[in-house]
Amino acid sequence: MTIQVLRDICIMHKLNYSMTAIAKSLNTDRTTVSRYLQRVEDSGLVIADPITEELAEQIRIHILSNQHSTHDGYLAPDWKLYHEELCTPHVTLKLLHEEYAAESVYLDKKSYSYPHFARMYREYCKTKRLVMRMEHKPGRVVEYDWAGSTMKYTAPDGTSVKMYLFVAVLPYSRLFYANAYPDMKLANWCDAVCNAFEYFEGVPEIMRPDNLKTAIIQHNREQIILQKDFRELSDHYNSAVIPTGVREPTHKSAAESTVREVECWIIGTLRKKQFFSVQEVQDAIQEEVKKRNDTYSPSLYSTPKDLFEKEERAHLKPLPPTRFSRSNWQTGTVPNDYMVKFGKNSYSVPYTYVGKPYEAREKNGMVEIYSDTVLITTHRYVEEHQRNVIVKQEHRPKNHQEVVNYTPEKLREYGQRVGPAVLWAMNYHLSSGKIEEQGIQFCVSIKSLGERHGEQKLEAVCKAIQERGDSPEIATITHELKAKVKATQSEMAHTAEGFTRGMEQFDI
């Protein structure tokens, strides 16, 4: 029963037409006319032209609803409850009807037959299957998906190799890009996305893929975690990634419908052709893509290509100067020598990161090393193997830096700064062996004595040894320094303020 038919019944009834005449005029039966007139009377609604939207809604609720009033004697099914119950495994509409019939007997009411019960449920479902039409803005979103069907080519050894079809579509103009790849792994995914941008000759603001593990590590209410390479790709092209809702592929309905069409247009069209390489498959697909994008679409009143050129191209962001290239990531834990391996060489990191995990990659000729997503250092990338590690001195702890600085030149500079006698001692040891490096450890010992006992005392001791004509052996310098320090301490004790008694004051 429609609102228009109900209106005609009421008008004819007011004009004193008989039930039989009304039924015959509207091609229905007297029982139906009588039943709906009774419902109108029970509802208290006055039905007359014109029927406003508010009145129409009241008619749907109180008269045309399948929830019959109690005067019919039938138990009104609780369709909301039954609809939820049908989502439970092993529950069928037939089972629910049996439970409904048993409940009607218990409540001393009539029950609908199963065919009528099922028909009423289908009518209820129509109100629950509402679809929201998405409004797309030009140049805002690109949607991605992999087709469920595959293509094949014959390898040189005669085996059949599968090819997976990638589809990218701009929902506003319906311009799409498609290509086939040997697998759906991250490398081919990134390559396909880059190719799509180059085909569109621009970048939309948003990329909307499925929640495929190739690109999305985790997607929940709290956060979206992307694969590193896909995150870099989005940064490179300055395009945000907003995946569809989990298990909600209709959130990218344009891609879903385009995939179905592409499977017919491309896979169906090329199903009888035989290919012998990946390139042959991809070339054939590009021909079909061009053909379909240049085909008139009645729903668009244009071809996708023309609509794109007229209304969408100007809204795309320009491509960056360079194409995105995937980084070669290497991971590990920083060893005790604070040198991490990347490629053929080892590079230093600050020693404070020893024992922590790291990630390293090469980008624009530089090695970037991260720890917990934080960039901790960079080095110039060296492709060829070097015998020595590539290190920055500031990455070493202080004591390691000092060891590195112990060269003959640095030690002579130290001796020259302290005094000529210390320089004489340094030169003595550096020239006493076959090569200067043999004397470095002795010079370091002399430097350590100066840091421990004072550089002035070291200069005085070395000067005394030089004047006596003795050799500045480490043992000699050490012995005389200790004696000089002891004598100084004794002198200070005698000259200190106050009365100080020594051992000579006592008769022992």
Secondary structure, 3 states (H helix, E strand, C coil): CCHHHHHHHHHHHHCCCCHHHHHHHCCCCHHHHHHHHHHHHHHCCCCCCCCCHHHHHHHHHHCCCCCCCHHHCECCCCHHHHHHHCCCCCCCHHHHHHHHHHHHHHCCCECCCHHHHHHHHHHHHHCCCCCCCCCCCCCCEEEEEEEEEEEEEECCCCCEEEEEEEEEEECCCCEEEEEEECCCCHHHHHHHHHHHHHHHCCECCEEECCCCCCCEEEECCCCEEECHHHHHHHHHHCCEECCCCCCCHHHHHHHHHHHHHHHHHHHHCCCCCCCCCHHHHHHHHHHHHHHHHCCCECCCCECHHHHHHHHHHHHCECCCCCCCCCCCCEEEECCCCCEEEECCEEEECCHHHCCCEEEEEEECCEEEEEECCEEEEEEECCCCCCCCCECCHHHCCHHHHHHHCCCHHHHHHHHHHHCHHHHHHHHHHHCCCCCHHHHHHHHHHHHHHHHHHCHHHHHHHHHHHHHHCCCCCHHHHHHHHHHHHHHHHHHHHHHCCCCCCCHHHCCC
